[in-house]
Amino acid sequence: MDILRIILSILLPPLGVFLQVGIGAQFWINVLLTLLGYIPGIIHAVYIIVTR
């Protein structure tokens, strides 16, 4: 399941974070990072998925 989340995180970072932790602080941080730059959003999403 983590592989699917990582693939979704590359395509749409907030979706991967949402599937891992739901709507919370980490989700909103990821939305902000994705809006500021796509690459920081991907890095944050993969980090959240790998560490949890």
C-alpha positions as CSV (number, residue, x, y, z in Angstrom):
1,M,0.0,0.0,0.0
2,D,2.9,2.4,0.7
3,I,4.1,2.0,-2.9
4,L,0.7,3.2,-4.2
5,R,0.8,6.1,-1.8
6,I,4.2,7.1,-2.9
7,I,3.2,7.0,-6.6
8,L,0.1,9.1,-5.8
9,S,2.4,11.5,-3.9
10,I,4.5,12.1,-6.9
11,L,1.4,12.8,-9.0
12,L,-0.6,14.8,-6.4
13,P,1.3,15.3,-3.1
14,P,-1.6,16.3,-0.9
15,L,-3.6,13.2,-1.9
16,G,-0.8,10.9,-0.7
17,V,-0.6,12.8,2.6
18,F,-4.4,12.7,3.0
19,L,-4.4,8.9,2.5
20,Q,-1.7,8.5,5.1
21,V,-2.7,10.9,7.9
22,G,-6.1,12.4,6.9
23,I,-7.0,16.1,7.1
24,G,-4.7,17.5,9.8
25,A,-1.7,19.8,10.2
26,Q,0.5,17.7,8.0
27,F,-2.1,17.8,5.2
28,W,-2.3,21.6,5.2
29,I,1.4,22.0,5.4
30,N,1.7,19.8,2.3
31,V,-0.9,21.8,0.5
32,L,1.0,25.0,1.3
33,L,4.3,23.5,0.2
34,T,2.7,22.2,-3.0
35,L,1.3,25.6,-3.8
36,L,4.7,27.2,-3.2
37,G,6.6,24.7,-5.3
38,Y,5.7,21.2,-6.6
39,I,9.0,19.6,-5.6
40,P,8.9,20.6,-1.9
41,G,5.4,19.2,-1.7
42,I,6.6,15.9,-3.2
43,I,9.5,15.7,-0.8
44,H,7.3,16.4,2.2
45,A,4.7,13.8,1.1
46,V,7.2,11.1,0.6
47,Y,8.8,11.9,4.0
48,I,5.4,11.6,5.7
49,I,4.6,8.3,4.0
50,V,8.0,6.7,4.7
51,T,8.3,7.8,8.4
52,R,4.8,6.7,9.4
